[in-house]
Amino acid sequence: MATPHLPNLLLAGTGAAIGGILRYLIGFAWLGAPAGAAFPWGTFLVNLTGCLAVGLFAAFVAPTGLSTDRRMVFLIVGVLGGYTTFSGFALEVFRMIENGKAAQAIVYLGATNSLCVFLAFAGLKLGRALQ
């Protein structure tokens, strides 16, 4: 594995900070669901807009999927990674389908969603038990 180059680390970190701020503003400060609300509109909007943005960025910035492009490191890994990791996941599923690996994409999609929900639940229960 190659050692990451400092410029790419700085681009990813700076982008992640911007994405995190945007996620906070959109997902919590502006549209965040109050405690006990029936639906998390802020998170929902962040995931939807993040997935749209990753598709647009991938089409214009890195149409070949090359991860060495600094714009991709800043926008996709950094900004969208800080904004929502769901966007990266969606792009990976799409790329698998695009590369003729639909079965693998379906397994990845199903396993990721079901296991992540289960593990979030398990982590919450474990955390509460350890308090």
C-alpha positions as CSV (number, residue, x, y, z in Angstrom):
1,M,0.0,0.0,0.0
2,A,1.4,3.4,-1.0
3,T,1.8,6.1,1.6
4,P,-0.7,8.9,1.1
5,H,0.7,12.1,-0.1
6,L,0.4,15.1,2.2
7,P,-1.4,17.3,-0.4
8,N,-4.1,14.6,-0.8
9,L,-4.5,14.2,3.0
10,L,-4.9,18.0,3.3
11,L,-7.5,18.1,0.5
12,A,-9.5,15.2,2.0
13,G,-9.3,16.7,5.5
14,T,-10.3,20.2,4.3
15,G,-13.1,18.8,2.2
16,A,-14.4,16.6,5.1
17,A,-14.5,19.7,7.4
18,I,-16.6,21.5,4.8
19,G,-18.9,18.5,4.3
20,G,-19.3,18.1,8.0
21,I,-20.3,21.7,8.4
22,L,-22.8,21.4,5.6
23,R,-24.2,18.2,7.1
24,Y,-24.6,20.0,10.4
25,L,-26.3,23.0,8.9
26,I,-28.7,21.1,6.6
27,G,-29.2,17.9,8.6
28,F,-29.4,19.4,12.1
29,A,-29.5,23.2,12.3
30,W,-32.0,23.8,9.5
31,L,-34.0,20.6,9.0
32,G,-33.1,18.5,11.9
33,A,-35.9,16.5,13.4
34,P,-36.8,17.5,16.9
35,A,-36.5,14.7,19.5
36,G,-39.3,12.3,19.0
37,A,-40.1,13.4,15.5
38,A,-41.6,10.8,13.2
39,F,-39.1,11.1,10.4
40,P,-35.5,12.4,10.2
41,W,-35.9,14.8,7.4
42,G,-32.5,16.4,7.8
43,T,-30.6,13.1,7.4
44,F,-32.9,12.0,4.6
45,L,-32.2,15.2,2.6
46,V,-28.5,15.0,3.3
47,N,-28.4,11.4,2.0
48,L,-30.4,12.2,-1.1
49,T,-28.5,15.4,-2.0
50,G,-25.2,13.6,-1.3
51,C,-26.1,10.8,-3.6
52,L,-27.1,13.2,-6.4
53,A,-23.9,15.2,-5.9
54,V,-21.6,12.1,-6.0
55,G,-23.2,11.1,-9.3
56,L,-22.6,14.6,-10.7
57,F,-19.1,14.8,-9.4
58,A,-18.2,11.4,-10.6
59,A,-19.5,12.2,-14.1
60,F,-17.7,15.4,-14.4
61,V,-14.6,15.1,-12.2
62,A,-13.7,11.4,-12.4
63,P,-15.6,9.7,-15.2
64,T,-13.1,6.9,-15.4
65,G,-13.2,6.2,-11.6
66,L,-9.6,7.2,-11.1
67,S,-9.1,8.0,-7.4
68,T,-5.8,9.9,-8.0
69,D,-7.5,13.0,-9.3
70,R,-7.2,15.7,-6.6
71,R,-10.6,17.2,-7.4
72,M,-12.0,13.7,-6.6
73,V,-10.1,13.5,-3.4
74,F,-11.4,16.9,-2.3
75,L,-15.0,16.6,-3.5
76,I,-15.9,13.0,-3.2
77,V,-13.6,11.7,-0.5
78,G,-13.5,14.9,1.4
79,V,-16.6,17.0,1.0
80,L,-19.1,14.2,0.4
81,G,-17.3,11.9,2.8
82,G,-17.8,14.5,5.5
83,Y,-21.3,15.2,4.3
84,T,-22.6,11.7,3.9
85,T,-20.8,8.3,3.5
86,F,-24.0,7.0,2.0
87,S,-23.1,8.8,-1.2
88,G,-19.8,6.9,-1.6
89,F,-21.7,3.6,-0.8
90,A,-24.2,4.4,-3.5
91,L,-21.5,5.1,-6.1
92,E,-19.7,1.9,-5.2
93,V,-23.0,-0.1,-5.8
94,F,-23.5,1.7,-9.1
95,R,-20.0,1.0,-10.3
96,M,-20.4,-2.7,-9.5
97,I,-23.6,-2.8,-11.6
98,E,-21.9,-0.8,-14.3
99,N,-19.0,-3.3,-14.3
100,G,-21.4,-6.3,-14.7
101,K,-21.3,-7.4,-11.1
102,A,-25.0,-6.9,-10.3
103,A,-25.2,-10.0,-8.0
104,Q,-22.2,-8.7,-6.0
105,A,-23.9,-5.2,-5.9
106,I,-27.1,-6.7,-4.6
107,V,-25.3,-8.6,-1.9
108,Y,-23.2,-5.6,-0.9
109,L,-26.3,-3.4,-0.8
110,G,-28.4,-5.8,1.3
111,A,-25.6,-6.8,3.6
112,T,-24.4,-3.2,4.2
113,N,-27.9,-1.9,5.0
114,S,-29.0,-4.7,7.2
115,L,-25.7,-5.2,9.0
116,C,-25.2,-1.5,9.6
117,V,-28.7,-1.0,11.0
118,F,-28.2,-4.1,13.2
119,L,-24.7,-3.0,14.4
120,A,-26.0,0.6,15.1
121,F,-28.6,-1.1,17.3
122,A,-26.1,-3.4,18.9
123,G,-23.7,-0.5,19.6
124,L,-26.4,1.5,21.1
125,K,-27.5,-1.4,23.4
126,L,-23.9,-2.1,24.3
127,G,-23.1,1.5,25.0
128,R,-26.2,1.8,27.3
129,A,-25.2,-1.4,29.1
130,L,-21.7,-0.1,29.7
131,Q,-22.9,3.2,31.2
